[in-house]
Amino acid sequence: MDEPRQTMESQTNFSAQNSNDPAANPGIVGAEEHAAQVATQVATRPAPKRDTKRKRQPKYNVLLWDDDQHSYEYVIEMMQKVFGHSTGKGLRIAFEVDKQGVAVCLTTTMEHAELKCQQIRSFGRDALIATSVGSMKSTIEPVEATG
């Protein structure tokens, strides 16, 4: 009779081991505990290395072209309002445009350069010069890469 008794005990142990009840067998992990363990493992994994170098956007010059229909005062005021330049920097740009025929007003990204170029073209005529019929000419050009 001892033999059947051992068989019943074995069956009871087998049932307890295969039970999903964590109280019946502390070695078995319930679904909630398993999810918590997985979340902990994921949280403690080192983050994948990212390329921290930012790709630099190409730079563009905003150019202002000379004409005989705009005064120094007009250029200085436009530089202050469009670019936020000081009076001194506006005067230097006005002088360069007058002497060289063209001046760089700003070096920036292409999108920003296009915006500033359009703002120059939309600035309007010079009220101090009777023959002025519109805004000054402005273009953008890529900055040459120096190696």
C-alpha positions as CSV (number, residue, x, y, z in Angstrom):
1,M,0.0,0.0,0.0
2,D,2.9,2.3,0.4
3,E,3.4,2.4,-3.4
4,P,0.0,4.0,-4.3
5,R,0.5,6.6,-1.6
6,Q,3.8,7.7,-3.1
7,T,2.1,8.0,-6.5
8,M,-0.6,10.3,-5.1
9,E,2.0,12.5,-3.5
10,S,3.9,12.6,-6.7
11,Q,0.7,13.6,-8.6
12,T,0.0,16.3,-6.0
13,N,3.6,17.8,-6.4
14,F,3.3,17.6,-10.2
15,S,-0.1,19.4,-10.1
16,A,1.4,22.1,-7.9
17,Q,4.3,22.6,-10.2
18,N,2.1,23.0,-13.2
19,S,-0.4,25.3,-11.5
20,N,-0.6,28.9,-12.6
21,D,-1.3,29.9,-9.1
22,P,1.8,31.7,-7.7
23,A,0.7,30.8,-4.2
24,A,0.7,27.1,-5.0
25,N,4.2,27.3,-6.5
26,P,6.4,30.4,-5.8
27,G,8.7,29.4,-8.7
28,I,5.9,30.1,-11.3
29,V,5.6,33.7,-12.3
30,G,2.1,35.1,-13.1
31,A,1.4,37.2,-16.2
32,E,1.4,40.5,-14.3
33,E,4.7,39.7,-12.6
34,H,6.2,38.6,-15.9
35,A,5.2,41.9,-17.5
36,A,6.8,43.8,-14.6
37,Q,10.0,41.8,-15.0
38,V,10.1,42.4,-18.8
39,A,9.5,46.1,-18.2
40,T,12.3,46.3,-15.7
41,Q,14.6,44.5,-18.1
42,V,13.7,46.9,-20.9
43,A,14.1,49.9,-18.7
44,T,17.6,48.8,-17.5
45,R,19.0,48.1,-20.9
46,P,21.4,50.7,-22.1
47,A,19.9,53.1,-24.7
48,P,21.1,52.5,-28.2
49,K,23.9,54.9,-29.2
50,R,22.7,57.7,-31.4
51,D,24.8,59.7,-33.8
52,T,25.0,62.9,-31.8
53,K,26.7,64.8,-34.7
54,R,24.2,67.2,-36.3
55,K,24.3,67.6,-40.0
56,R,25.1,71.2,-40.8
57,Q,23.0,73.0,-43.3
58,P,24.8,74.8,-46.1
59,K,25.1,78.5,-45.7
60,Y,23.9,81.3,-48.1
61,N,24.8,84.9,-48.4
62,V,22.0,87.5,-48.7
63,L,23.3,90.1,-51.2
64,L,22.2,93.7,-51.7
65,W,22.9,95.2,-55.1
66,D,23.6,98.9,-55.8
67,D,21.4,101.3,-57.8
68,D,21.0,105.0,-58.0
69,Q,17.5,105.1,-56.7
70,H,18.1,104.6,-52.9
71,S,19.8,106.7,-50.3
72,Y,22.2,105.7,-47.5
73,E,19.4,106.5,-45.1
74,Y,17.1,104.1,-46.9
75,V,19.7,101.3,-46.7
76,I,20.5,101.9,-43.0
77,E,16.8,101.9,-42.1
78,M,16.2,98.7,-44.1
79,M,19.1,97.0,-42.5
80,Q,17.8,97.9,-39.0
81,K,14.2,96.8,-39.7
82,V,14.8,93.6,-41.8
83,F,18.0,92.3,-40.2
84,G,18.1,94.1,-36.8
85,H,21.5,95.5,-37.6
86,S,22.8,98.5,-35.7
87,T,23.1,102.0,-37.4
88,G,26.8,101.5,-37.7
89,K,26.5,98.1,-39.4
90,G,23.8,99.5,-41.7
91,L,26.1,102.4,-42.6
92,R,29.0,100.0,-43.4
93,I,26.7,97.9,-45.7
94,A,25.4,101.0,-47.4
95,F,29.0,102.2,-48.0
96,E,30.1,98.8,-49.3
97,V,27.1,98.6,-51.7
98,D,27.8,102.1,-53.0
99,K,31.6,101.5,-53.5
100,Q,31.7,97.8,-54.5
101,G,28.3,97.5,-56.2
102,V,27.2,94.6,-53.9
103,A,27.3,93.8,-50.2
104,V,26.6,90.7,-48.0
105,C,23.9,91.6,-45.5
106,L,23.7,88.2,-43.7
107,T,25.0,84.7,-44.0
108,T,22.4,82.0,-42.9
109,T,20.5,78.9,-44.0
110,M,18.9,78.8,-47.4
111,E,15.3,79.2,-46.1
112,H,16.2,82.1,-43.9
113,A,18.2,83.8,-46.7
114,E,15.2,83.4,-49.0
115,L,13.0,85.1,-46.4
116,K,15.3,88.0,-45.9
117,C,15.8,88.5,-49.6
118,Q,12.1,88.6,-50.1
119,Q,11.8,91.2,-47.2
120,I,14.3,93.4,-49.0
121,R,12.4,93.2,-52.2
122,S,9.2,94.1,-50.4
123,F,10.6,97.0,-48.4
124,G,9.3,99.6,-50.9
125,R,10.6,102.7,-52.5
126,D,12.9,105.3,-51.0
127,A,10.7,108.3,-50.1
128,L,13.8,110.6,-50.1
129,I,14.6,110.1,-53.8
130,A,11.9,111.2,-56.3
131,T,13.1,108.8,-59.0
132,S,12.9,105.8,-56.7
133,V,10.2,103.4,-58.1
134,G,10.6,100.4,-55.9
135,S,12.8,98.3,-53.6
136,M,16.4,97.5,-54.0
137,K,17.6,94.3,-55.8
138,S,18.6,91.4,-53.6
139,T,19.7,87.8,-54.3
140,I,21.2,84.9,-52.4
141,E,24.2,82.8,-53.2
142,P,25.8,79.7,-51.6
143,V,28.8,80.4,-49.4
144,E,31.9,78.7,-51.0
145,A,33.2,76.0,-48.8
146,T,36.7,76.5,-47.6
147,G,38.7,73.4,-47.0
